[in-house]
């Protein structure tokens, strides 16, 4: 087991604590080892237009793109939290 991996904090809490830089840098690293499926080609093309999936260093992206990705990371977690609160029943698998 990799000692650098936090196995105590639930993954959802780890992701919620990430800013845009942490989230999208991690996403890029994960895409290196977990290539998208062929049916995701169109989405990956769209994401590559803003540097996602290219392992482009965060600081190499234009400031307006970094700002937008920061907002996207926060907004995404807010939306997911709202959906989870509205869901009926108890959570399963986090």
QUIZI-V554885 format. One record per residue. N is the residue number from 1. RES is the residue in three letters. PSI is psi as a letter, one per 40 degrees, with the letter a starting at -180 (none if undefined). NEAR is the number of other C-alpha atoms within 8 Angstrom. D_LAST is the distance of its C-alpha to the last C-alpha in whole Angstrom. Layout:
n:N res:RES psi:PSI near:NEAR d_last:D_LAST
n:N res:RES psi:PSI near:NEAR d_last:D_LAST
This chain:
n:1 res:UNK psi:h near:2 d_last:22
n:2 res:UNK psi:h near:4 d_last:22
n:3 res:UNK psi:e near:5 d_last:23
n:4 res:UNK psi:e near:4 d_last:22
n:5 res:UNK psi:h near:5 d_last:18
n:6 res:UNK psi:h near:6 d_last:16
n:7 res:UNK psi:e near:5 d_last:14
n:8 res:UNK psi:d near:4 d_last:14
n:9 res:UNK psi:h near:7 d_last:12
n:10 res:UNK psi:i near:7 d_last:8
n:11 res:UNK psi:d near:6 d_last:8
n:12 res:UNK psi:d near:7 d_last:7
n:13 res:UNK psi:d near:8 d_last:10
n:14 res:UNK psi:d near:9 d_last:12
n:15 res:UNK psi:d near:8 d_last:12
n:16 res:UNK psi:d near:8 d_last:13
n:17 res:UNK psi:e near:6 d_last:16
n:18 res:UNK psi:i near:10 d_last:17
n:19 res:UNK psi:a near:9 d_last:21
n:20 res:UNK psi:d near:13 d_last:22
n:21 res:UNK psi:d near:11 d_last:24
n:22 res:UNK psi:d near:8 d_last:21
n:23 res:UNK psi:d near:11 d_last:19
n:24 res:UNK psi:d near:10 d_last:21
n:25 res:UNK psi:d near:11 d_last:23
n:26 res:UNK psi:d near:8 d_last:20
n:27 res:UNK psi:d near:10 d_last:20
n:28 res:UNK psi:d near:12 d_last:23
n:29 res:UNK psi:d near:9 d_last:23
n:30 res:UNK psi:d near:8 d_last:20
n:31 res:UNK psi:d near:10 d_last:23
n:32 res:UNK psi:d near:8 d_last:25
n:33 res:UNK psi:e near:6 d_last:24
n:34 res:UNK psi:g near:6 d_last:22
n:35 res:UNK psi:i near:6 d_last:25
n:36 res:UNK psi:i near:8 d_last:24
n:37 res:UNK psi:i near:6 d_last:25
n:38 res:UNK psi:d near:5 d_last:28
n:39 res:UNK psi:e near:5 d_last:27
n:40 res:UNK psi:e near:8 d_last:25
n:41 res:UNK psi:d near:9 d_last:29
n:42 res:UNK psi:d near:7 d_last:29
n:43 res:UNK psi:d near:7 d_last:26
n:44 res:UNK psi:d near:11 d_last:27
n:45 res:UNK psi:d near:8 d_last:30
n:46 res:UNK psi:d near:8 d_last:29
n:47 res:UNK psi:d near:10 d_last:27
n:48 res:UNK psi:d near:10 d_last:30
n:49 res:UNK psi:d near:7 d_last:32
n:50 res:UNK psi:e near:8 d_last:30
n:51 res:UNK psi:e near:10 d_last:30
n:52 res:UNK psi:h near:13 d_last:26
n:53 res:UNK psi:e near:12 d_last:26
n:54 res:UNK psi:e near:7 d_last:30
n:55 res:UNK psi:f near:9 d_last:29
n:56 res:UNK psi:h near:9 d_last:31
n:57 res:UNK psi:i near:7 d_last:31
n:58 res:UNK psi:d near:8 d_last:29
n:59 res:UNK psi:e near:5 d_last:33
n:60 res:UNK psi:e near:6 d_last:34
n:61 res:UNK psi:i near:11 d_last:33
n:62 res:UNK psi:i near:7 d_last:35
n:63 res:UNK psi:d near:6 d_last:34
n:64 res:UNK psi:d near:6 d_last:33
n:65 res:UNK psi:d near:9 d_last:31
n:66 res:UNK psi:d near:12 d_last:29
n:67 res:UNK psi:d near:8 d_last:29
n:68 res:UNK psi:d near:8 d_last:27
n:69 res:UNK psi:d near:11 d_last:25
n:70 res:UNK psi:d near:11 d_last:24
n:71 res:UNK psi:d near:9 d_last:24
n:72 res:UNK psi:d near:9 d_last:22
n:73 res:UNK psi:d near:12 d_last:19
n:74 res:UNK psi:d near:11 d_last:19
n:75 res:UNK psi:d near:8 d_last:19
n:76 res:UNK psi:d near:8 d_last:17
n:77 res:UNK psi:d near:9 d_last:14
n:78 res:UNK psi:d near:8 d_last:16
n:79 res:UNK psi:d near:8 d_last:16
n:80 res:UNK psi:d near:8 d_last:12
n:81 res:UNK psi:d near:8 d_last:12
n:82 res:UNK psi:d near:8 d_last:14
n:83 res:UNK psi:d near:8 d_last:13
n:84 res:UNK psi:d near:7 d_last:10
n:85 res:UNK psi:d near:6 d_last:13
n:86 res:UNK psi:e near:6 d_last:15
n:87 res:UNK psi:i near:6 d_last:13
n:88 res:UNK psi:i near:4 d_last:14
n:89 res:UNK psi:a near:4 d_last:13
n:90 res:UNK psi:i near:4 d_last:10
n:91 res:UNK psi:i near:5 d_last:6
n:92 res:UNK psi:h near:4 d_last:5
n:93 res:UNK psi:f near:3 d_last:4
n:94 res:UNK psi:none near:4 d_last:0
